[in-house]
Amino acid sequence: MNGKFGYGLVITVVGMGGTILSLWFMSFVIGLLKRLFPYREEAETKGKEIV
């Protein structure tokens, strides 16, 4: 496995690994943001209604 085939295989594996790693990192950041800023329903509109 040397030459062009080996190089292509290495590039493919590194590309897939980088994609999985970046998706994991983004989901980690989103989960962290959800913990820092939890979603809360508005209790009152204080006279201002959104049309």
VENNOR-V506180 format. One record per pair of residues at least 24 apart in sequence whose C-alpha atoms are under 7 Angstrom apart, sorted by the first residue. I is the first residue (numbers start at 1). J is the second residue. Records with the same first field share a line. If there is no record, write none. Layout:
I->J ; J
This chain:
none
